[in-house]
């Protein structure tokens, strides 16, 4: 998606996430928001302004709803911090809802915030947040959009490592703290050796310095991306070993999926052909007509073998991907 379109979509979703008529503030969490309201926003607002190929509409909807949910939660927290006053009574806080938010919805939200379970969750989140010692300087601009702009400017593919370095610098070019500087210097050292590809992998410059990814996110990539989508399903996490470069990548998985799908279709079609051949053979026997050689040689096994031979095996696909990933950065296909 181009930079301008990506920015326009992000702005539209930001406005929609702050519409507490479309998505009321009173729900305890985003999954609890009515599907009817999500469908209405998708059909009447998003699809009216943006277009996707029908093949990718489900993926687009999944990403967009997750993004709206993230923005909805963040804006809700900001409203709470701005309007809720600990020194005031619960009734006084309920009587002072933000503009454009119904009083009943605001009251339900404050009731949710006053629950013991909610308070314990907030305390846990604050403790986890305090452990974050390196903040990025990328602002609200998505990493995907920033990467697109950097590649357009430099006319070359940008790796996760280079993007990480860029988003941990201040405006004057210095790093945000010493810890970030140490990490970025290690990344730059690996990048300068030209031994890693710009394509994301578990063994690229960022992966070598920061180690394996956690479930649910991939560093240096936009919101909604998980390790299995980028590196494949068979990835090593927190096992104390360096991830192998032969691990199946997303491209390998897609290729294998297509091969498996074709094999299944061929097997189904070949079985039908074999049944037709048996029927023809029976008719020829009953009518004393010689059986054609082309029919007598039909078997599902030979058909499948002939078709499958045209496609690479998983090992061959992995080897092809590894050879490409091991090329220096200055070699372009």
Secondary structure, DSSP 8 states (H G I E B T S, - for coil): --HHHHHHHHHHHHHHHT-TTTS-TTSSSGGGS-HHHHHHHIIIIIHHH----GGGHHHHHHHHHHHHHHHHHHHHHHHHHHH--TTS-HHHHHTS--TTS-HHHHHHHHHHHHSHHHHHHHHHHHHHHHT-------TTS-HHHHHHHHHHHHTS---HHHHHHHTTB-TTS-BSSHHHHHHHHHHHHHHHHT-S-SS--TTSHHHHHH-S--TT--TTS-TT--HHHHH-S----SSSS---TTS--HHHHHHHHHHHHHHHHHHHHHHHHHHHHHHHHHHHHHHT----HHHHT--HHHHHHHHHTTS--HHHHHHHHHHHHTS-TT---
